Amino acid sequence: MKVRHTILFLLCLMYFIAYIDRVNISTAALTLRTEFALTPGQMGFVFAAFAYPYAGMQIVGGWLSDRFGPRRVLTVLSLVWASATIMTGLVGGLAALVVCRVLVGAGEGGAFPTATRAFTFWLPARERGFAQGITHSFARLGGAVTPPIVLAISARSGWRASFIVLGAASLAWTVAWVIFFRDTPEEHTAVTEAELADIRAGGASTRPSHGPTPWRQIVGRMWLVTLVDFCYGWSLWVFLTWLPSYLSDARGFKLDQIAWMTMLPLLGGVVGDTLGGVISDAIFRRTGNLRLARRTLLVVGLGGALAFMLPAIVTGNALGAVCLLGAAFFFLELTNAVLWTLPLDIAGPYAGTAGGIMNTGFAVAGMISPVVFGILIERTRQYEMPLFISAGFLLLGAICSLAIDPTRTVALQTVDSKVSA
């Protein structure tokens, strides 16, 4: 196996573990909300507590990875979220629970932009869509297997043990990252001259961004991508936070059924993530048209998610709703690899900063979506209205995707150059 593919696998594991640590709270909520006597509104606030520092760390983490390299930055971030996950298993009430979720959000906030920055130097352009697709497939796989994992550990040792075990897994990954990863292929002793030539011939970045960061250019190129990422993120946060409660409260599934009924829709996302990156790369290779390759998957993905979410809301068949939500999540995740490839296409060596700016849209959606969802449920005693709001954002995202242009790239700045728009 080539070194860059081993690194890709290592990052796949990071996405997998990080997402388990991110969404385990939604499954544990089925029992801890009773233990702590939490209302739906309070539970929504617990869900959203992750997203506030997560949003704040997007640009900061991406910029730090551009400046200091992903090896050091991701090491620190993973230590923070792993420790906070373990501490979640020791909390005694709502306040401590919120603090732990804030720390998990702070740790994970810069992780995905930092991973994107790592791809800039390690992967040729022809492999980037696939890489973003497969890593995010592992993330969705982590989300899909979280319910049975958490419920199995909880049934044996209590919900607190699930957080301690999962946090320990994150610590183990951190050790592997420090041992194996280097910021550039040139620094890695196991990289052969042939592999290095293959990476560079494929268009991977070769010059670190030591000059001034061209903030105006990056924001000007990325703001529309950020808006689409917000629209995508609104619905994704609904799936990641409220799906178990929706299946229990609105669809009447029993506790022993919820793990599998939650996993089925999320497994649709596992397939969608990988296919989105593969199809986008294939379109680019065959046509040479980067706009077509990226826009097509965004429009088809968000539009398809909308087409399946609407009947899922109104159907009276509980199992049919699960199947429709699975299809909606599949199409939603077709867009994810493309969204994360756009910072690489547009910003090159500033991909960490650009990825942070883009994913701020996703994070802001996470700050708002779970809380709004919880408040509307508490006031209306129904799930239909917040789901229709999610459908509206899918439509907006599909329309905005038609104007995204990945060929408008950011120019590399040197120490003596002036930043221009």
SULVEN-V351698 format. One record per residue. N is the residue number from 1. RES is the residue in three letters. SS is DSSP state (@ for helix, = for strand, . for the rest). NEAR is the number of other C-alpha atoms within 12 Angstrom. D_LAST is the distance of its C-alpha to the last C-alpha in Angstrom with 2 decimals. Layout:
N_RES_SS_NEAR_D_LAST / N_RES_SS_NEAR_D_LAST
This chain:
1_MET_._12_41.80 / 2_LYS_._21_38.69 / 3_VAL_@_29_37.04 / 4_ARG_@_36_33.73 / 5_HIS_@_26_35.79 / 6_THR_@_22_37.69 / 7_ILE_@_35_34.49 / 8_LEU_@_33_33.42 / 9_PHE_@_28_36.84 / 10_LEU_@_30_36.49 / 11_LEU_@_42_33.25 / 12_CYS_@_33_35.06 / 13_LEU_@_31_37.71 / 14_MET_@_44_35.20 / 15_TYR_@_38_33.79 / 16_PHE_@_33_37.43 / 17_ILE_@_42_38.65 / 18_ALA_@_47_35.68 / 19_TYR_@_42_36.12 / 20_ILE_@_41_39.81 / 21_ASP_@_52_39.20 / 22_ARG_@_50_36.74 / 23_VAL_@_47_39.04 / 24_ASN_@_48_42.48 / 25_ILE_@_46_42.61 / 26_SER_@_43_42.81 / 27_THR_@_48_45.98 / 28_ALA_@_45_47.45 / 29_ALA_@_37_46.93 / 30_LEU_@_36_49.92 / 31_THR_@_24_52.17 / 32_LEU_@_29_50.40 / 33_ARG_@_26_49.79 / 34_THR_@_16_53.57 / 35_GLU_@_18_54.20 / 36_PHE_._22_51.90 / 37_ALA_._16_52.79 / 38_LEU_._23_49.20 / 39_THR_._23_48.48 / 40_PRO_@_34_45.93 / 41_GLY_@_25_43.58 / 42_GLN_@_30_43.98 / 43_MET_@_40_43.52 / 44_GLY_@_38_40.28 / 45_PHE_@_35_39.12 / 46_VAL_@_44_40.14 / 47_PHE_@_47_38.11 / 48_ALA_@_43_35.03 / 49_ALA_@_38_35.50 / 50_PHE_@_46_33.99 / 51_ALA_@_44_30.75 / 52_TYR_@_36_29.79 / 53_PRO_@_32_29.38 / 54_TYR_@_42_28.19 / 55_ALA_@_41_25.19 / 56_GLY_@_31_24.67 / 57_MET_@_39_24.82 / 58_GLN_@_42_22.34 / 59_ILE_@_37_19.16 / 60_VAL_@_34_21.40 / 61_GLY_@_46_23.29 / 62_GLY_@_45_20.40 / 63_TRP_@_36_18.74 / 64_LEU_@_34_22.24 / 65_SER_@_43_22.89 / 66_ASP_@_43_19.81 / 67_ARG_@_27_21.13 / 68_PHE_@_25_24.87 / 69_GLY_._35_25.53 / 70_PRO_@_41_26.86 / 71_ARG_@_33_30.50 / 72_ARG_@_28_30.79 / 73_VAL_@_39_28.52 / 74_LEU_@_48_30.24 / 75_THR_@_36_33.60 / 76_VAL_@_31_33.18 / 77_LEU_@_42_31.85 / 78_SER_@_46_34.73 / 79_LEU_@_32_37.25 / 80_VAL_@_33_36.15 / 81_TRP_@_47_36.40 / 82_ALA_@_43_39.59 / 83_SER_@_34_41.31 / 84_ALA_@_38_40.36 / 85_THR_@_48_41.71 / 86_ILE_@_32_44.98 / 87_MET_@_31_45.19 / 88_THR_@_39_44.84 / 89_GLY_._34_48.25 / 90_LEU_._23_49.71 / 91_VAL_._25_48.55 / 92_GLY_._17_51.18 / 93_GLY_._21_49.48 / 94_LEU_@_28_46.48 / 95_ALA_@_19_44.79 / 96_ALA_@_21_44.96 / 97_LEU_@_37_43.81 / 98_VAL_@_31_40.66 / 99_VAL_@_29_39.96 / 100_CYS_@_37_40.33 / 101_ARG_@_44_38.02 / 102_VAL_@_35_35.39 / 103_LEU_@_35_35.76 / 104_VAL_@_48_35.60 / 105_GLY_@_44_32.34 / 106_ALA_@_38_30.92 / 107_GLY_@_41_32.05 / 108_GLU_@_52_30.82 / 109_GLY_@_46_27.51 / 110_GLY_._48_25.60 / 111_ALA_@_48_27.87 / 112_PHE_@_54_26.23 / 113_PRO_@_49_22.64 / 114_THR_@_52_24.49 / 115_ALA_@_56_26.45 / 116_THR_@_54_23.38 / 117_ARG_@_50_22.09 / 118_ALA_@_47_25.57 / 119_PHE_@_51_25.34 / 120_THR_@_52_22.26 / 121_PHE_@_43_24.59 / 122_TRP_@_47_27.88 / 123_LEU_._41_27.47 / 124_PRO_._32_26.75 / 125_ALA_@_33_24.49 / 126_ARG_@_35_27.67 / 127_GLU_@_35_29.05 / 128_ARG_@_46_26.18 / 129_GLY_@_45_27.01 / 130_PHE_@_36_30.62 / 131_ALA_@_45_29.87 / 132_GLN_@_50_27.91 / 133_GLY_@_41_30.67 / 134_ILE_@_41_33.58 / 135_THR_@_44_32.31 / 136_HIS_@_48_31.75 / 137_SER_@_41_35.12 / 138_PHE_@_38_36.66 / 139_ALA_@_40_35.00 / 140_ARG_@_47_36.59 / 141_LEU_@_40_39.81 / 142_GLY_@_35_39.79 / 143_GLY_@_45_39.48 / 144_ALA_@_42_42.24 / 145_VAL_@_32_44.71 / 146_THR_@_43_44.17 / 147_PRO_@_43_46.73 / 148_PRO_@_30_49.63 / 149_ILE_@_31_48.81 / 150_VAL_@_38_48.61 / 151_LEU_@_33_51.63 / 152_ALA_@_22_53.64 / 153_ILE_@_23_53.04 / 154_SER_@_27_53.61 / 155_ALA_@_19_56.86 / 156_ARG_@_13_58.13 / 157_SER_@_16_56.88 / 158_GLY_._22_55.11 / 159_TRP_@_34_51.49 / 160_ARG_@_33_50.80 / 161_ALA_@_28_51.66 / 162_SER_@_35_48.99 / 163_PHE_@_43_46.22 / 164_ILE_@_30_47.87 / 165_VAL_@_31_48.28 / 166_LEU_@_38_44.72 / 167_GLY_@_36_43.28 / 168_ALA_@_28_45.44 / 169_ALA_@_28_44.00 / 170_SER_@_40_40.48 / 171_LEU_@_31_41.80 / 172_ALA_@_23_43.35 / 173_TRP_@_32_40.06 / 174_THR_@_33_38.40 / 175_VAL_@_23_41.08 / 176_ALA_@_24_40.48 / 177_TRP_@_33_36.71 / 178_VAL_@_23_37.32 / 179_ILE_@_16_39.95 / 180_PHE_@_27_38.26 / 181_PHE_._38_34.45 / 182_ARG_._31_32.45 / 183_ASP_._34_28.68 / 184_THR_._33_28.61 / 185_PRO_@_35_31.26 / 186_GLU_@_23_32.02 / 187_GLU_@_17_33.29 / 188_HIS_._21_35.62 / 189_THR_._15_39.08 / 190_ALA_._21_39.99 / 191_VAL_._26_37.27 / 192_THR_._18_38.87 / 193_GLU_@_17_37.47 / 194_ALA_@_14_37.72 / 195_GLU_@_24_35.67 / 196_LEU_@_29_33.01 / 197_ALA_@_19_32.83 / 198_ASP_@_24_32.64 / 199_ILE_@_32_29.72 / 200_ARG_@_24_27.71 / 201_ALA_@_19_28.74 / 202_GLY_._20_27.47 / 203_GLY_._25_23.84 / 204_ALA_._32_23.75 / 205_SER_._31_21.24 / 206_THR_._26_22.92 / 207_ARG_._20_20.63 / 208_PRO_._30_20.25 / 209_SER_._32_17.01 / 210_HIS_._22_18.51 / 211_GLY_._21_15.48 / 212_PRO_._24_13.25 / 213_THR_._34_11.84 / 214_PRO_._32_8.02 / 215_TRP_@_29_8.87 / 216_ARG_@_21_5.95 / 217_GLN_@_26_4.88 / 218_ILE_@_42_8.66 / 219_VAL_@_32_9.62 / 220_GLY_@_24_7.77 / 221_ARG_@_34_9.55 / 222_MET_@_43_12.63 / 223_TRP_@_31_13.73 / 224_LEU_@_32_15.98 / 225_VAL_@_47_17.43 / 226_THR_@_37_18.20 / 227_LEU_@_34_20.04 / 228_VAL_@_43_22.04 / 229_ASP_@_47_22.86 / 230_PHE_@_39_24.21 / 231_CYS_@_48_26.41 / 232_TYR_@_52_27.62 / 233_GLY_@_43_28.24 / 234_TRP_@_45_30.30 / 235_SER_@_43_32.94 / 236_LEU_@_42_32.84 / 237_TRP_@_42_33.62 / 238_VAL_@_42_36.52 / 239_PHE_@_46_37.91 / 240_LEU_@_42_37.53 / 241_THR_@_46_39.03 / 242_TRP_@_45_41.37 / 243_LEU_@_45_42.73 / 244_PRO_@_44_45.87 / 245_SER_@_39_46.71 / 246_TYR_@_37_46.16 / 247_LEU_@_37_48.50 / 248_SER_@_25_51.06 / 249_ASP_@_22_50.99 / 250_ALA_._27_50.17 / 251_ARG_._30_51.55 / 252_GLY_._21_54.51 / 253_PHE_._24_54.08 / 254_LYS_._20_56.16 / 255_LEU_@_26_54.77 / 256_ASP_@_20_55.92 / 257_GLN_@_21_54.18 / 258_ILE_@_35_50.82 / 259_ALA_@_33_49.67 / 260_TRP_@_28_50.11 / 261_MET_@_36_48.94 / 262_THR_@_45_45.70 / 263_MET_@_34_45.30 / 264_LEU_@_38_45.72 / 265_PRO_@_44_42.61 / 266_LEU_@_48_40.48 / 267_LEU_@_36_41.86 / 268_GLY_@_34_40.41 / 269_GLY_@_43_36.98 / 270_VAL_@_38_37.89 / 271_VAL_@_36_38.47 / 272_GLY_@_46_35.46 / 273_ASP_@_42_33.01 / 274_THR_@_38_34.32 / 275_LEU_@_35_34.66 / 276_GLY_@_46_31.14 / 277_GLY_@_42_29.68 / 278_VAL_@_33_32.44 / 279_ILE_@_34_32.14 / 280_SER_@_46_28.37 / 281_ASP_@_36_28.72 / 282_ALA_@_25_31.70 / 283_ILE_@_24_29.93 / 284_PHE_@_29_27.14 / 285_ARG_@_18_29.83 / 286_ARG_@_14_31.86 / 287_THR_@_14_29.32 / 288_GLY_._16_26.30 / 289_ASN_._19_24.30 / 290_LEU_@_31_21.91 / 291_ARG_@_28_21.04 / 292_LEU_@_29_24.79 / 293_ALA_@_39_25.57 / 294_ARG_@_44_23.34 / 295_ARG_@_40_23.67 / 296_THR_@_34_27.44 / 297_LEU_@_44_28.24 / 298_LEU_@_48_26.20 / 299_VAL_@_38_27.94 / 300_VAL_@_35_31.34 / 301_GLY_@_44_31.21 / 302_LEU_@_50_30.34 / 303_GLY_@_38_32.52 / 304_GLY_@_33_35.37 / 305_ALA_@_43_35.26 / 306_LEU_@_37_35.60 / 307_ALA_@_28_38.47 / 308_PHE_@_32_40.47 / 309_MET_@_41_39.73 / 310_LEU_@_28_41.22 / 311_PRO_@_26_44.67 / 312_ALA_@_33_44.61 / 313_ILE_@_33_44.47 / 314_VAL_@_22_47.39 / 315_THR_._20_49.72 / 316_GLY_._15_52.92 / 317_ASN_._18_53.36 / 318_ALA_@_25_52.15 / 319_LEU_@_24_51.98 / 320_GLY_@_23_50.34 / 321_ALA_@_31_47.61 / 322_VAL_@_40_46.98 / 323_CYS_@_27_46.73 / 324_LEU_@_32_44.36 / 325_LEU_@_44_42.14 / 326_GLY_@_34_42.18 / 327_ALA_@_35_40.98 / 328_ALA_@_42_38.27 / 329_PHE_@_48_37.09 / 330_PHE_@_40_37.19 / 331_PHE_@_43_34.83 / 332_LEU_@_55_32.56 / 333_GLU_@_51_32.22 / 334_LEU_@_47_31.43 / 335_THR_._54_27.86 / 336_ASN_@_54_27.51 / 337_ALA_@_50_27.09 / 338_VAL_@_55_24.42 / 339_LEU_@_58_22.44 / 340_TRP_@_52_22.65 / 341_THR_@_53_21.90 / 342_LEU_@_54_18.54 / 343_PRO_@_52_16.88 / 344_LEU_@_50_18.46 / 345_ASP_@_47_17.38 / 346_ILE_@_40_13.70 / 347_ALA_@_43_13.11 / 348_GLY_@_43_16.00 / 349_PRO_@_47_16.86 / 350_TYR_@_50_14.81 / 351_ALA_@_55_17.00 / 352_GLY_@_51_18.92 / 353_THR_@_47_16.16 / 354_ALA_@_54_14.88 / 355_GLY_@_56_18.58 / 356_GLY_@_51_19.22 / 357_ILE_@_47_16.68 / 358_MET_@_48_18.21 / 359_ASN_@_52_21.72 / 360_THR_@_41_21.37 / 361_GLY_@_38_21.89 / 362_PHE_@_39_25.04 / 363_ALA_@_43_26.14 / 364_VAL_@_36_25.81 / 365_ALA_@_37_27.91 / 366_GLY_@_44_30.37 / 367_MET_@_34_30.60 / 368_ILE_@_33_31.54 / 369_SER_@_41_33.22 / 370_PRO_@_43_36.27 / 371_VAL_@_34_37.06 / 372_VAL_@_33_36.87 / 373_PHE_@_43_38.92 / 374_GLY_@_35_41.52 / 375_ILE_@_24_41.85 / 376_LEU_@_23_42.32 / 377_ILE_@_28_44.91 / 378_GLU_@_22_46.70 / 379_ARG_@_16_46.92 / 380_THR_@_15_47.62 / 381_ARG_._18_49.43 / 382_GLN_._23_47.65 / 383_TYR_._32_44.71 / 384_GLU_@_24_44.05 / 385_MET_@_23_41.73 / 386_PRO_@_35_39.12 / 387_LEU_@_37_39.23 / 388_PHE_@_27_38.60 / 389_ILE_@_25_35.55 / 390_SER_@_38_34.27 / 391_ALA_@_36_34.95 / 392_GLY_@_25_32.90 / 393_PHE_@_32_29.79 / 394_LEU_@_42_30.43 / 395_LEU_@_32_30.41 / 396_LEU_@_27_27.14 / 397_GLY_@_40_25.48 / 398_ALA_@_37_26.95 / 399_ILE_@_25_25.63 / 400_CYS_@_27_22.03 / 401_SER_@_40_22.19 / 402_LEU_._26_22.57 / 403_ALA_._26_18.92 / 404_ILE_._38_17.42 / 405_ASP_._28_15.82 / 406_PRO_._33_15.96 / 407_THR_._25_15.05 / 408_ARG_._24_11.30 / 409_THR_._28_10.87 / 410_VAL_._33_8.83 / 411_ALA_._29_9.25 / 412_LEU_._31_11.95 / 413_GLN_._26_11.61 / 414_THR_._18_14.82 / 415_VAL_._14_16.56 / 416_ASP_._10_16.13 / 417_SER_._14_12.51 / 418_LYS_._17_9.88 / 419_VAL_._19_6.93 / 420_SER_._18_3.73 / 421_ALA_._18_0.00
